[in-house]
Structure formats: C-alpha cells, structure tokens
C-alpha cells in the first residue's frame, strides 16, 4: 500500500513539473510572438522609409533629367536654322 502511495505521489509530482514546464514554454512562446510582431512592424516601417527614399531619389532624378532635357532643347532652339551652318 505504501508503494502505491509513493507511486501516486511521484505521478502527481511529475504532472506538476509537466504543467509548470508547459506554462513556462507557453510564456516563452508568447514572448517570441510579441518579438516577431515587433520585428515585423520595424521591417514594415524600414521598408516604407526605404521606398520613400527611393521615390524621392527617383523624383529628384526625374527633375534633373527634365531640366537637362529642357536645357538641351533650349540650346538646340538657339542654333541657327540655316542649313549652311550644318554642312561641315
């Protein structure tokens, strides 16, 4: 009878250890989920920031290209129209 009682106590202790470990792992998993969500948020923010920088750079390049094109057109329009100037 004493043997059965010790076995029951051992089983109860093992169940308690299992429950404690299960709770510990669940808490750890919850923290990992929070960390992953934080990382996703930071990545999204950085990606948006990077896309804005690229867009800004593209806009600046477009303005620069437009200015260069306009300047070239202006220079061409200042050329004399008489064909003899182009005969070299």
N, C-alpha and C positions, 0 to 999 in steps of 0.2 A: 504494500500500500504506500509506503514511504517512497518507493521507487517511482510509482505513478505520479505522486505529488511533485517530485523533483522534475520529472519529465514535463509535467504541466507548467511548472514554474519556468523551465527552460524555453518551452514553446512561447509562453507569454512574454518572456524577455526578448526572444528573437522577433516576435511580432512587433514589440515596442521599438526595437532597433530598426526594423524594416520600415515602420511608419515614420520614425524620425529621419531616416535616410531618404525616404520618399519625399517628405516635406522639404528637406534640405535641397534635394535635386530640383524639385518644383520651384523653389525660391530662386535657385541658381538659373534655371531656365527662364523664369520671369525676368530676371535681371538681364539675361542675354537678349531677350526680345526687346526690352527697353533700349539696350545699347544698339541693337541693329536698327531700330526705328530712328534713333538719334543719328546714326551714321547715314541712313537713307536721306534724312532731312538735310544733313550737311552736304551730301553729294548733290542733292537736288539744288540746293542754294548755290553751290560752287558751279554746277553745270549752267544754271541760269546766268550767273555772273559771267562765266566764260563766254556764253552765247551772246550776251550783251556787249562784251568787249569785242568779239569778232564782228558783230553787227556794226558797232561804232567804227572799227577799223575799216570795214567794207564801205561804210558811208564816207569816211574821210578819203579813201582811195577813189571812190566814185566822184567826189567833188574835185579831187586833184586831177583825175583823168578828164573830167568835163572842162576844167579850167585849161588844161593843156590842149585839149581839142579846140576850145574856143580861141585860145591864143594862136594856134596853128591856122585856123580858119581866118582870123584877122590878118595874119601875115600873108596868107595866100591872097586875100582880097586886096591887099596893098600892092601886089605885083602888077606891073603894067600889063595891060591886056593886049598890046600889040604883039603879033607873032614874031616879029624880027628879034625880040629880046630872048626868044627861046630857041633860036636857030644854031646855037653853038654846038 
